[in-house]
Amino acid sequence: MKARLFNLIFLVTAVLFISPALSSTAAAAMVETGDNVIIGPGETVDDDVYLFGDIITINGTVLGDAVVFSREAVIDGSVKGLSLI
């Protein structure tokens, strides 16, 4: 009986310690497409941004990385992470 109780307590403890390590968190990013993609002044994006378009304008703040695929890119705002243009 004691061995069975010990095994049960061990199993529950192991699951409690291992399960957070196995759980995955979903990371979302902002993805925008269009002819003219604009992050306006006063706008703050608290994540990475992926912007696809003819003309991309960042006048606001991006707290993550900014990846831009465009013919023309204007960054008058701030990008706290990495900028790939």
N, C-alpha and C positions, 0 to 999 in steps of 0.2 A: 504494500500500500504506500509506504514512504517513497519507494523508488518510482512508482507511478506518479505521485504528486510532484516529486522532484523533476521528473521528465516533463510534466505539463508546465511547471513554472519555468523551466529552462527553455522550452519551446516558445512560450508566450513572450518571454524576455528577448529571445533571439529575433522573433518576428518584429517586435517593437523597435529594436535597434537597427535591423536590416532594412525594413520597409521604407524609411525616409531616403535611404541611399539609392534605392531602386526606383523611386518615383521620379518622373520627369516633369519638368515645368515647361509649359508652352510659352515660347517667346514670340510676340507679335511684332511686326514692323509695319510701317506705313508705306504702301505702294500706291503711287499715283501715275496715271498715264493721260496723255492728251496733247493737243497742239501747244497750248500755253499752260504750263503747270506752275502755280504760284503758291509759295508759303508767305503769307502777308505779314506786314509789320505788326508787331504785338502778338503774333501767333507763336506759340511754343509747342514743339513736338518733343515729347519725352520718350523718344525711341529712335531706332534707326529709320532712315527714309531711303526708299528706292524710287527715283523719279525718272520717267521715260517720256520724252516729248521733243518737239521742235525747239521750243524756247523754255528754259527752266529758270525761274527766279526765286531766290531765297532771300526774303527781306526780314524774316522773323528769326527765331532761334531753334536750332536742332540740337538737342542734348545728346544724341547718339551719333552714329556715323551717317554720312550722306553719300549715296552712290547715285551719280547722275549720268544718264545716257541721253545726249542731246546734240543738236547742231550749235546751239548757243546757250551758255550758262552764265547767269548773273547772280553773284552771291554778295549782297550788301548787308546781310544779317550775319549771324554767327553760327558756326558749327563746332560744337565742343568735342566731337569725336573725329574720326578720319574722314577726309573728303576725297572721293574718287570721282574724277570728272573725265 
